[in-house]
Amino acid sequence: MSETPHEGDHVSPPYGSERQFQIYMAGLQGQLPALPLDVQELERRAKERLSPEAYDYVAGGAGAEDTMQANLAAFQRWSIVPRMLGNIAQRDLSVELLGLRLPAPLLLAPIGVQSIIHPEAELAVARAAASLGIPFILSTVSSYTLEEVARAAGGGPRWFQLYWPADAEFCASLVQRAERAGYGAIVVTLDTRLIGWRPRDLQRAYLPFLQAQGLANYLSDPVFRRDLPQTPEENPFPAIQKYVSSFGHLTLQWEDLAFLRQHTQLPVLLKGILHPDDARRAVECGVDGVIVSNHGGRQVAGAIAALEALPGVVEAVAGRIPVLFDSGIRQGADIVKAVALGARAVLLGRPYIWGLAVGGEAGVREVLQNMLADLDLTLALSGFVSVSSLDRSALVKAERA
């Protein structure tokens, strides 16, 4: 239940009431929000702007897309139980994560090859995130180099997501470049050593990387370029072939995580943890955090919903390292539920991409502003004044039909 923040405690801006007032006052001038606030309508608007191939690449999932659907349905099995008559005048949405205080328990998930969505791609996303102090996790397969994105982000918090390549020297080069460019952590994606069976992409015979899209960090890397028979500028096909052969490290094992410690001082988080035993193993290996994720339902059909996996991972970790959550966040209530179940923070994916498609940098910023407002109001109207006060007592689990 709520309690008044103590003197000196952090107090967040009133995101919810400010955003509502902004929208309603603009309405008096005949101005409606530039973007739909309903995520499904936002996706429909994005679909109108995108090529069929680009839309399906982002919207699609593995197999029959049942994992993707399960991610969303899992949130409906938990209900918030609001409490009444607490002092909710001041709220604190901030969280401590890896030594930093973030304005909210929200980060932007790594999504690759954003140039198929908008020409400004990751540059626009980095600027929008930085304007609100929200960390942006840059994908290895970005359309702009990690150095270019770092410059766009300015002083904004940013992490680098690593698709661990088979070439160890190239792997070391990527993480060292990220550290030099001011990225604050390395996020190792574990679940994509092979690309999942994605019928939408296969039906269109579309994989953007084979068109040299999303390869900026590869084509700009001196180690990757070193043994190419021709430069990518002269002939991109040898570089594309090398990317294909080096993308997945199929023999990577737990013991190999020590390699990163030899080449970077940055915190290391593992993304794709779903089983409690893997969470325990991650702690034993000395990583700095885990991210519960099934890649937004894009890798394994019929997999456990990420939210269903979250409590078991939280219990296994037992507070020794932070647990983050990814896969299925669509509204403020989803963030409340994930945090109440033990996540320190959540990653937002597809919704910000739809904002990018419809409105570029301003569209991403608007999606984030709306998400923060929704979170603020949901937290307060549930009777809580701080994200840190959320726990499982805020929820009840509905009986399955």
Secondary structure by P-SEA (a helix, b strand, c coil): cccccccccccccaaaaaaaaaaaaaaaacccccccccaaaaaaaaaaaccaaaaaaaacccccaaaaaaaaaaaaabbbbbbccccccccccccccccccccccbbbccccccccccccaaaaaaaaaaaacbbbbbbccccccaaaaaaaaccccbbbbbcccccaaaaaaaaaaaaaacccbbbbbcccccccccaaaaaacccccccccccccccccccccccccccccccaaaaaaaaaacccccccccccccccccccccbbbbcccccaaaaaaaaaacccccccccccccccccccccccaaaaaaaaacccbbbbbbcccccaaaaaaaaaacccbbbbcaaaaaaaaccaaaaaaaaaaaaaaaaaaaaaaaccccccccccccccccccc
